[in-house]
Amino acid sequence: MITRRAFALVVLCTAALAVPARASDAIDEIRQLISDQTAAWNRGDLEGFMAGYAHTDTLRFASGGTITYGWEPTLKRYQAHYPDRTAMGVLSLEVIDVTVLAPDAAVAFGRWKLVRVKDAPHGLFTLVLRHEAAEWRIIADHTSLATE
């Protein structure tokens, strides 16, 4: 017969082993979301790129000293800044780190670079993600442009 102490130890060990597996799955899913965004961008599909963002009014996008709230206004901002394939260039996103904060919350940090005919802007990004309805979505994006 199993004692309460032994049972508690088995439960704790099982839970401890399960957490990294879930965190690992979350990291893989988030990396895939960012990869899917990159592919959509490079197809010229801004709405496909935006599919990685939470379709809410509380989405926050900060870049270039401005803050945009909401999915639709963020899409419109992207459309204004990148009106055609030439302006969009070829995007690469390098995920440096994904930190799972909770089963439904994570932060991704990385580098971005656009290669265009006349320039190659680049910088860093920090994404806050939430897991809802069986999928990860970006709820806040802070993207910076490197000056060097």
Sequence and secondary structure as in RCSB ss.txt:
>XXXX:A:sequence
MITRRAFALVVLCTAALAVPARASDAIDEIRQLISDQTAAWNRGDLEGFMAGYAHTDTLRFASGGTITYGWEPTL
KRYQAHYPDRTAMGVLSLEVIDVTVLAPDAAVAFGRWKLVRVKDAPHGLFTLVLRHEAAEWRIIADHTSLATE
>XXXX:A:secstr
   HHHHHHHHHHHHHHHHHHHHHHHHHHHHHHHHHHHHHHHTT HHHHHTTB  STT EEEETTEEEESHHHHH
HHHHHH  SHHHH EEEEEEEEEEEEETTEEEEEEEEEEE SS   EEEEEEEEEEETTEEEEEEEEEEE   
